[in-house]
């Protein structure tokens, strides 16, 4: 029998920059301060916001991406992450109805809200409007009848009189006002590229920022009404996702890069590796001069290594250890920042030298979903394996692909990219292994036999 899912809310907005992250993170912190076990989630491929969510709740932040994982996995992944919690708060992405380019509603906040049968709280930047807010909210509430907008939180309200005008206008829209946040000095959350600076890079300041968001939301929102709305979410006819276990065998150590330079990782990857028979051991390439004892494989995720290029380069003992591990034939999986770290150099500074390639920062942002297929057999996938991916970087690697590329990108343009070299798989593409659990099983098995 499927157990009842936890109460849940989706925090959305008409557009980016409306205050979703402040409200969602603030709600998580405010409810956690009341003693509730809050499960934090983020729509889309964003790795950064979940770091702030984790600080607010004390639980790992998890992503719900219908493009990377497929719509059918959204409910099961949600139930997996929210198991045992009193409340789940899901932060949306971009505008409520914005999804993967050219794919209709796919990967939009609206689609995820429908898949979760969750009410939506719409965060509206009211700074430059009064009566028009009713037309805006009415349009969003009526656009898709399957999306239930259960309330509005007004952000950047200037004064008591401004609030009065907004409330009067919204009376006619039939959507209750569940919170009003006054225009104030922004919480100290500096940005980089298209998102916040990762919490791991500014831990003490990030803790203060999350506390400030919680206090702001506590003071301006009706938490009791929001909790009641969350309890009215519909039933979910699915079981929780579980990482598939493999036949018992000897455990093997998989080192996973972490620390401030490598913060991009989906929680399910470590869970999949563990279920496949790995002992996952994190290490920090900024501080640790060697890989964890007994490392039989290495996973290096994404992040902002260009910020720490000098420190990564200065850690010569670890760079040598990574090179030696790769040369030994042990499996190495590297995504984006990990790809840069394996190059000969980054912005002229020596890196690990595993790949005969150089990397450099540029002004151009490469961003978007990708449809990819494995070109040949490698430590993660066999030739022909198709996976959805996401690309996000301001760097260029030259050459962009090795003699044996990692992926053939099918959309939005056809090209090959990345490197499969021995047991090394290195690519710009971020993938979500829950969509293809065989990736983790294959990697761990290669660790056992290398």
N, C-alpha and C positions, 0 to 999 in steps of 0.2 A: 504494500500500500504506500502511495506517495504521501509523505508527511506534509503538513501545512507549511508554506514558505513564510519567511519572516515579513513583518510589515515593511513597506518600502516606498520611497519617494524618488522621482527623477527631477533633478534641478536643471532647467533648460533656460534658454534666452532667445530673443529674436535674432541676435547676432553676437559675434565675438566681441569682447570688450564691455559687455553689459554688467559683469560682476558675478558670473557663475561660480568661479573658483572661490571668491571671497565668501559667497553665500553657502556653497556646498561644504567647504572646509569649515566654515564657522558653525554650520548646523551640526556637522560631525563632532566638533569640539564641544559645543554647547550640550548636546545630548549625552556625550560621554561624561561630561562633568556632572550630569544628573545621575550617573551610575548605570546608564544603559550600555550594553555591549553593542557597539555600532560597527556594521560591516561597510567598508568604504569601496566604492567602485567608480570607474571612469569609462565613459563611452569613447571608443576609438583607440588609436595606437599610442597615445601619449604616455610616456614613461615618467614625466616630471611631476604632474599633479598628484599621482598616487603616493609619491614620497611625502608630500604635505598631508595627504589624507592619513597616512600611517602615523605621522606625528600626532594628528588630532585624535585618533582612535586607539592607538596602541596595537592595531592589527595591520597586516600587510595589505597595501592597496592593490586592487585587482582591476584588470581591464576587461571590457566587454566590447569586442569588435566583430561585427557581423560580416565584415569583408574578410578579415584574416581567418576567422574561425568558422564562418558560415552561420546563418540565422538559427539553425537547429541546435547549435551549441550554446547559445546565449542563456537560455533558461538553465540548463544543467551547470554551466560554469558559474552562474549567479548563485545557484543553490549550494554549490560546493564552497564558494567563498563565504556565504552568509550563514552557513551551518552553525547553529547554537547561538545566534545573535538575537537581540531584541528589536533591532531596527537596521535597515540598510538605506544608505543614501547614495544615489547614483548621480555623479556629475556628468552632464551632457558635453557635447562637442559642437563648436561653431554655433550656427543658428539651429533652432529646433528641427527644421526640415532639411537641413543641409547634410548631404551624404557623399558617397564616392562619386566623383565627377562622371557624368554620363550614365549613372547606374540607378537613376530614380531615387527611391528612398533608402536604398541599401546603405547600411552603416550609419544612418542618421540617428540622432537622439530619438526622433519620433518612432522609428522602427524598433529600436531597443525598448522604448517605453511600452509599445504594443506587445512585443514578445514577452515582456515581464508582467504585462497587465498591471502596470504601475501608474498611479496618478502623477501628473506633471505639475511642478511649481515653476511658474514663469517669472524669471528675474528681468525686470524692465528698467532700463536706464531712463529715468524720468527727467533728466537734467534740462532738457530743452523742449519740454512739452507740458501741456496741462490737459485740456479736454480731448486732445487727439489721442491720448493714451487709451481711451475707450475703444476707438476705432482699431487701434493696433491690437489690443487684447482680443476684441471681438473677432478680428480676422484670424488670429492664431487659434482661437478656441473653436472656430467653425470650419477651418480649412480641411481637417480630416476628422470625421466624427468618431473614428476609432481611437483617437488620441484624447485622453481625458485631462483637460487642464483644470486642476482642482483648486488653484489659487494663484495669486500674484504677490511677489515681493517687489516693492518699489525701491529702487536704488538711486542714490544721489539726489535725494529730495532736499530742496533748498531751505524751506521754512515751514512753520505751522500753516500759513496761508497756502503755500504750494501743496502741502499734503491735503488740505481741505478740498482744494480744487480737483486734485487727482481722485480722491475718494468719491466726490460727487459724480465725477464723470464715470467712474467704474461701477457705480450703482446700477447704471443702465446696461452694463455689459454682462451682468449676471455671474461674474467671477469674483469671489471674495478676496479682499486684501488681507494677506496673512503676515505681512511685515512691511515696515518702512525703515529704510536706512538713510540717515541724513548724509548730505554732502560733507565730506570731512577729508582731512589729509589722508592720502592713501596709506594703507598698511605697507610696511617696508618689505616688499617682495620684488626685488629686481628681476628684470627679464633678460633673456638672451635668445636671439633668433625669434622663434614664434612662441616662446613659453617662458616660464619662470626659470630662474637659476635653480638647479636641483638642490633639494634640502640637504643632501649629504655634503654639499660644498660649503654650506653656511649654517651648520647645525644649530648653534646657539641662537643666532639671529632668526633662523627659521622657526625655532620653538617659540620665540617671542612673537613672531608674526602670526603663527597659528593661534596663540593665546589671544592676541588682539582681535583676530577674526571671530573667535568664539565669543568674546565679550561684546563685540559690535552686534552680532546676530542675536545673542541672548537679550540685549537691551531693546532691539528693534523688532523682534519677531514674536509671534504667538506660538510658542513651542508646543503648547497643549493642542492647539488646533492643527498644527502640522503633524503631530503624532497621531491624532485621530484620523487625519486624512490618510496617512501611511497605513493605518490599520484597516482601511477600506479597500486596499488593493485586492485584485481578483486572485483566484486560485491558479496555480501553475501545474499543468498535467505532465510533469517530467520529474525524473529522478536527478539527484545531484551527480555531477561528473566525478569520476574517479580515475586517477591515473592507472592504466592497465598494468597489473603485475605480471612479471614473467616467471618462468620456471625457476625454482631455487637454484642458486649457483654461488660461486665464490664472489664476495664483494670486491669492488675495485674502487680506487680513489680517483675522483674527478675534481681537479682544481678549477675554481670559478673566480675569475677576476672581479674585484669589487672596489670599494673605496671611492673617493670623490671623482676619480678619473673615469670610472666605468660603472655608471649608475643605472644603465638601461638594461633591464631584465624583467621578464615576466615570471611571476612566482611559480606558475605551473611548470616552467622548464626544470627547476630544481626538483619539484615533486615527481616529474616524469623520470628524471635521471635516477632519483632514489628508488622509485618503484621498479625501474629496470635493473637494479642491482648495484648502483653506485653509492659510495659514501661521498657526498658533496662537501668539499672543504673550501670555504672562501679565503681569499688572500688579497692584500692591497699592494698593487704594483708601485705605489708611491713610497711604501715603507719597507716591505718585505724584500729581502735580498735573495731569497730562494723560493722555489715552489714548495707547496706542502709535501711532507714526507710521503713517499710512496706514490706520487702522482703518476697515473697511467694514462691520463688524458687531460685536456685543458679546454675550457670554454671562456672566451673573452667577448663580452657583450659590447653594447654601445655606450656612448657618453660623450664627453667633450675633451678628448686627449690633447687637442691643440692648446687648451688652456694650461695643461700640465706637461707640455712637451719637454721643457727643460728638466723638470724633475724626473720624468720617465726616462729620458736619455741619460741622466746622471746615475740612475740605478743600473750600472753596468753589470753587476753580478746577476741580477734577475733577467736582464736582456739575454745574457749568455745562457742562463738556465732554460729560458723559453726556446732559444735556438737549438740547444742541445736536445731538448725533449722532442721538438719537431723532427730533427735529424735522425732521431732514434726510431722513427716510424710510429710514435704514439699519436693518436688522433688529436687534432686541434680544430676547434670550431670558433670562428671569429666573425663578428658582425660589425660593420661600420667602424666604430672606434677601434675594435679589435683588429680589423683589416689594416688600419693605419699603423697600429703598434707593431704589426708583423712586417711592415715595409722596411727597406734599407734606411730610409730617413723620412722625417716629417718636418717640413719647413727648415730643411738643412741640418737638422739635428739627428744623430744616429738613433735608430730604433733597433728592433730585434734582428733584422736582416734575414728573416725566414723567406720573404718574397723578394724577387728581383724587380722591385718597383719603388717609386718615390711618391710621397704625398705632400700636398701643400694646401694651405688655406686660400680661398678665393672670395670674391664678393658675391658670387652667384649662389643662391639657395636652390638646391635640388630637393623637391618635396612631392610626395604622392604615393598612391597605392600602385602596386605592380602585380602583374600576373606572370608567374615564372615557371619554368620547367627545368629540372636537372639535366644538364647536357651529357654528363657521363656518370659513372659510378664514383662515389666518394664516401667519406666517413659518415655523412648524414643521410644521404639518399642514393638510390640507384637511378640510372638514366631513365628519363621519362616521368619521374615523380613530379607532379604538378603541385605548386603551393602558391598561395596568395602572400604578398609581402608588402612592406612599406619602406620607403626610402626617404631619408631626412639628413642632409649634410650640406656644409659649405666648403667642402674640400674636394680635391681632384686627385686621383691616383693614376699615375702614368707608368706602364700602360694600364688601361682599364680592365683588361682581362689577360689571363695567362694562356699558355698553349693549350691547357685544358681548363676552359672556363667553368665557373661554378653553376651559373644559371643562364638560360636563354630567356630573355624578357620578352613576353608576348604582347604586352600592352603596358603603356599607351603606344610605345614604338618597339619595333623588333630590333634586338641587339643581344650581344652576349656580354657578360660581366663577371668579375670575380675570378677566383683561382681555386683549382683543385690540384694540389701538388703533393704527391705521396699520400699521407693521411691527413693533410691539411685542407680544410674548407674555409675560405676567406672571401667575404662578399660585403658589399654595401647594404644588401637587403636584410631588413629585419623580418623574421618570420615568427609565427606563434605555433609552437610545437604541439599544442593540444589539437590542432587541426589535422595533424599527421603524426600520431604517437609512435609510428615506426621509426621516426628520426631519432628519438632518445634511445630506443631499444638497439638500433643499429650502432649508434655511437658507443654505447656501453659495451656491446659485444666486441666491437673493434678494440676497445680499451683492454678487454680481457685477453685478446688474442695477439695483440701487437708485441 
